[in-house]
Amino acid sequence: MEFRFVVDSMLGKLARWLRILGYSTIYDPKLNDDGLIEKGKEGWILLTSDEELSGRAFRDGVKVIKIEHGDITSQLIQVFKTLNLTPKPEEARCSLCNGLLVEIDIDEAEKKGYNIPPTVQTVWKCVECGHLYWKGSHWDNINRVVREINSRLVRSDS
């Protein structure tokens, strides 16, 4: 089963991290409550910290998770624990637009004017917006968050 999320406007950071961790996630701050619920009726799991929206979605038969306040790692753990998921950074999506990422030749990226560090071995390009990604200094933070999530998920299963 594919898990896809639609996230309300108060949880933009959560949306970005879900994309980084391999999950298709709609985040549009202009999407109102009716639009969020409509996406939920189309099979997207609604993530919200809004008590009223959460209750309304539940009454309308939408799968919804009311996100508790806390740091981003705690929010991610709540989602993963509720749905029995794990982070999949190897399936990351574009953190900006949710597009799929495809590996491209480093020479192609450099021809377009990107200054790719010499230590980089692999570059990915978003098929939707064209943004480029590679494992840079931010990758250490992503790995740290993944380790923390996995550690806390394992401890909670024991």
N, C-alpha and C positions, 0 to 999 in steps of 0.2 A: 504494500500500500504506500502510495506517495503522500507525504505530508506537506501541505501547502498552507501558508499563513497569510492572513490579512491583518495588518497592525494599525491601531488607531494613531492619531496624530501626536499623542503624548509619549509614544514609545519608539521614536525614530532610531535611537541607539540600539534598541533590541532588534529592530528590523535589519539594520546594517549587520549586526553580529550574526543573526540567523542566516543571512545571505553568505557571509564569510564562512560559516560553518556548514554550508551545503544545502540549505533549505530555501525553496522558492518562496519569496515573501513580497507581498504587495504592500507598499508604503506610499500613500499619497495624502499629505496633510489637508488637501482640499476635499477629500472623500468624507462626506457627512455620515451620520449614524445610519441613515437609510441605505446609503451606498455600501457601508461596511456590512450591514445585515444582508443586503442583496448578494454580496460576494460570499458571505457565509452560507447562504442558501444554494450557491453554486458549488459548494464543497470545500471552500477555503475555511480553515480554522481561524476564528476571530480571537485575537489577543488584545485585551484592553485592560486598563486600570480603572475604568469608569464603572462604578457600581450599577448605575442606572442602565447604561448600555449593555452591560453583562447580563442583567436580569431580563431586559427586553429581548436580547438575542436568544437566550435560553428558552424563553416563552415561545419564540418563533421557530424553535426547533434547530437553531444554529449551534454547532459545536463551538463552544467559547471557553476560554481560560481567562479568568480574572487574575491579572498579574498583580502580585503583591509589590509594594514599594520595597526598594532595596537596590543594591548595586547591580550592575549588569550581569555579573557572574551568577548572582542569586536568582535573577530573573530567568536567565538561560537554564539554570538547573531546574527551576520550577517547570518550565516548558518540557524539558527533556524527561524529567521524572514523571510528569503527568502522562506523557504519551509513550514512555519507555523508548526514548530515542537516544542516540549518541551523536556527538559532533562528527561531521564528515568534511574536514577542511580540504581534502583532496577533491571534493566536488563543489568547491566554492563557486559562487555566482558573483556577478558584478555587484559590488557594495553600493554603487550609485543607482543602478536602474533595474537590477535583478536579472539582467541578461545572462545568457550562457557564455562561458569563457572557453576559447579555443587556443591551443598552443600555436604560436607563430614563430617564424624564423627571426632570430635576433637581428640579422642584417636588414630585414624588412622594417623592423622597428627603428633601427638607426637611420635608414634612408628617409624615414618620415620626420627626422629631426629629434628623436628621443635620445637622450644621453643615458644609455644603459651602462651601469657599472661593469667593469671588466670581469668581476667575479660571478656575474649572473650567468646561469646556464640555460634557463628557460624563461620565456616570456609568453604571457597569455593576453588575448585581446577579447574584449566584450563584443559579441556579434551584434548587439543592439546599438550601443553608444560609442564603441570604438576605444574606450578607455583601456590603457595597458596596465598589466600587473606583472610583478616579479617578486621573488622572495627577497625582500630587503630587510632593513633593520626592524620594521614592524612585525616581521615574521616571528621574532622571539616573543613578543607580547601575545600573538595569536597562539603560539605553542604553549605559553604559560597558562593562558585561559583554558585551553583544551585540557591540559594536564589537571588543572584545578577542578574543572567540571567532571572529568572522568574519575578523579580521586573521590570527590564528594558523592558521585552517583554510586560508586562501588561501596563506599562506607554505608550509605543509606540502605543498600540491598542486604547488608549483612545482618 
